[in-house]
Amino acid sequence: MGTYEHIESALIHGGIYGDKTTGAVNTPIYQTSTYEQESLGKHKGYEYSRTGNPTRAALESLIAELERGTAGFAFASGMAAIAAVLSLLKSGDNVIISDNVYGGTFRILDKVWGNFGIGYKIVDTSDLTAVERAVTPDVKAILVETPSNPLLTITDLAGIARLAKKYGLLSIADNTFMTPYLQRPIEHGIDIVVHSATKYLGGHSDLIAGLVVVNDNSLAERLGFIQNATGGILQPFDSFLLIRSIKTLGIRMDRHVENAAHIADYLKAHEGVKKIYYPGFPDNSGYEINRQQAKNGGAMLSFELTEEHDIRIFFDELRLVALAESLGGVESLVCHPASMTHASIPQDIREKVGITERLIRLSVGIENIEDIRNDIEQAIKKSKRANS
Ligand SMILES: *Cc1c(COP(=O)(O)O)cnc(C)c1O
C-alpha cells in the first residue's frame, strides 16, 4: 500500500502497483501459462497460471484492498465467482437468498446446485425477523444483494452479519450494484463479497469478469483451493483491462449517481410513471439503512409506466438509451427484467415480489444528462396509446 488515505487514490495506486523490474507504472500483461523453474521445487512464486498469474494477482490484491478484505480472487465471470463461493457448501446445506437476487444466482441454485443436494430459501432479506425465522439447522449461508436486482430493495448488512454470527452462517454480499466506491460490506461484518465485475468495475461493457473478497485466512485458503481446483479463472488480458477500468471507477460512479438522481427526480414527477424504485429517495423504505451503509443510492433505478403506455413501444422508440442486458457501463442501458435478466425466475415468484411485466430497469450512464432525459421523454411520449 502506498501513502494515501482515500479510496479515490486506492483505486489508482492500490494492490500490487506497477512493475518493479522496469518501473512501468502499469502491471504488464503476463500472457503466459507456465513459468520456468530454476531447479526442482525452486521457483519465483508462480508455477502455472491457473494457480497464479502476476497480472491476475495485481487485480486480486487491488480488489481485496478496495473492499477492505485480506484476499481477492478473480474469475471468468460473476457467475463463476458465485459458483466458487457456493462450492464452500456441501450436500444437505441450505442457503438463504434475497427474494429478488440476480436471475443467474437463482438459476444456479435452482438448476445446478440442487442436483448436488444444496437447497435454497427465498426470503425478503430487508426484513431481518423474516431472515431469522428462516434459519434452520441446515441453513449454512445467507446471500444478499443490496440494493437488490431489479427492485433496489435495501438489506441491512450489519443486521445480516449479526444474524450470521449468531447462528454460525457464512454471510455473502453481492456488491455489484454499489462497488467498493459506494459500499464495503466487509466493514459491516459480512464474510464474503462477490462482484460481477462485468458491470461498474469493468464499466465499459467490454468484458466479463467476477471477483470475490474475503476477510479471513481460512476462508481465503479454502477459496484459493476451489479457484485452482475448479479453474474458472480470469485471463491476464482481462485482468489488465479491469485494473485499467478500476482507476476511473470513482469519477465514473460520481457521474453515474449524479445522472441517476436527476433521472429519478424527473421520472418521479412524470404523470406517465406509475411507480419508481430508487434507493436515493428519502421516502424509500430502505433509505435510512442505505444511508448508514453506503455513500449514496447508486445509479440503478426501476420504474413502471402507467397502463396508458405501451412499454414495447417505449423500448422501440429509445434512440440513445440501449435496450440490452447488463448494467454499469458508461452508456445508458435499459432492460425488461421479466423477459430478460429475470426470465429464469418462475412467473408466480416474479409477480409476487413485484417484478411485473410492466417493470423497466434503467442503468443510467454517464452521457450528457439532457440527452438521456430527452431520449426517455420522447420515448414515453410516443409510447402513450392513441385512445387514452
Ligand atoms: C450480472 C450479475 C451477476 C452475474 O455476473 P456475470 O459477470 O454476468 O456472470 C451477478 N450478480 C449481479 C448482481 C449481476 O448484476
The ligand as an ORCA input file, in Angstrom:
! r2SCAN-3c Opt
* xyz 0 1
  C     -24.560     -9.615    -13.857
  C     -24.677    -10.003    -12.442
  C     -24.192    -11.226    -11.981
  C     -23.560    -12.246    -12.903
  O     -22.342    -11.801    -13.407
  P     -21.731    -12.205    -14.852
  O     -20.494    -11.411    -14.914
  O     -22.764    -11.838    -15.876
  O     -21.510    -13.680    -14.810
  C     -24.295    -11.492    -10.625
  N     -24.858    -10.627     -9.777
  C     -25.364     -9.448    -10.191
  C     -25.989     -8.522     -9.208
  C     -25.290     -9.094    -11.531
  O     -25.799     -7.933    -11.944
*
